[in-house]
Amino acid sequence: MSATKTKRFTKDFTLQEPIGDQAIEKALAILKSGKLHRYNVDPGEKGEAALLEEEFAAYMGKKYCLACASCGSAMYLALKSAGVQSGDKVLCNAYTLAPVPGAIENAGATIELVDIVDDYTIDLNDLEKKAAIPDAKWFMLSHMRGHITDMDRLMDICTTHGLVLIEDCAHTMGATWDGKKSGAFGKVACFSTQTYKHMNSGEGGLLVTDDPELIARAIIYSGSYMLYERHASRPGMEVFETIKTMVPNYSCRMDNLRAAILRPQLRDLDVQCRRWNERYRILERGLNLIDGITCPRRDPRENYVGSSIQFSLTGQDEATIREFLAACLNRGVELKWFGDKEPVGFTSTYESWRYFGQLPHLANTKRILAVMCDMRIPLTFTEDDCRLILEIIHEVSATVLK
Ligand SMILES: *Cc1c(COP(=O)(O)O)cnc(C)c1O
């Protein structure tokens, strides 16, 4: 390769944009007040956590929201509050992130993995088959890396088989399916506000539902110390009466500091989602033009948020993929790979969840993950940055891919 061609990319793939001035001012005011705990409010005062819950519920068009310590803890509370009992079976797509099976295990349930299809979404035929298992009652759907399946057909399957849907929307905050918000389909849905998701409070989770008893249980589970009256996004006090001594305290609350950082970000969320998609579309178009690389087909009804991009190196063997990744990294382009036998960073295959014991052989999931690459698209990247990344991947592909 000639010297003029070896351009390098030098930006950091994990660098998000700074927290805005408004959020910083609010955070400083809370720090100065010392009132960081969500229940440390004056009589009748709505704290930042309570306000965030009201605003996120309104954004989602849902009745109730609970702010939690993380999305993982929100998923755990969602399962428990929906009624999952120890030993119950929870269906879940096999392409997801470690905190999802972790929440299922934490709830004492067993996992029934469902295969995926070539566009990285759940295999609805396999779901239909597994939904028909007599003791299949719960379904944790992870919209992994923001890929949304045909929600119309999925909801039909859930209705037909009496499956209770719990949505993991860690990568679909701000996304819609056929005009309806991702997270508005399930009985309960969970979102992450961890640094690498669509709003950034370091750690944090949000749970939404329309079910008054479910939210009452979730509030008590989250550790309300019987101060649930201070929630603004809650049903009437009478709903808590029969529940309050039957539900333990798992202490998974969000604090006012993080909520204060998130409230201004929520107001900007839709704008940020559009900015992600401008970058995603440049990368998607460019990657699909490169021989040997394919981005998944996306349904026109899916209005996704392209905060990361995935593509397949179909037909390439493990050694070639490793060489491709190393050559990209050598020029500053950090890609992740879902095909590694060992869990690395934010990727893992379902085979690494060995604590569940024997897991099934899912031929399609294995085949698809074996060649799937993954790249973050932080908003600190400009559209020109995306073009430079494409140029580098293009050049590496031409020399490395078979
Ligand atoms: C990040 C993530 C989670 C969990 O979020 P935390 O807030 O880190 O617990 C769950 N599901 C998916 C798909 C994620 O990417």
The ligand as an ORCA input file, in Angstrom:
! r2SCAN-3c Opt
* xyz 0 1
  C     -26.686     -1.853     27.958
  C     -27.710     -2.868     27.743
  C     -28.507     -3.348     28.784
  C     -28.305     -3.019     30.235
  O     -28.062     -1.743     30.550
  P     -27.316     -1.348     31.947
  O     -27.891     -0.014     32.214
  O     -25.851     -1.369     31.647
  O     -27.710     -2.352     32.965
  C     -29.502     -4.238     28.476
  N     -29.716     -4.665     27.237
  C     -28.960     -4.272     26.201
  C     -29.258     -4.785     24.838
  C     -27.929     -3.361     26.417
  O     -27.169     -2.990     25.396
*
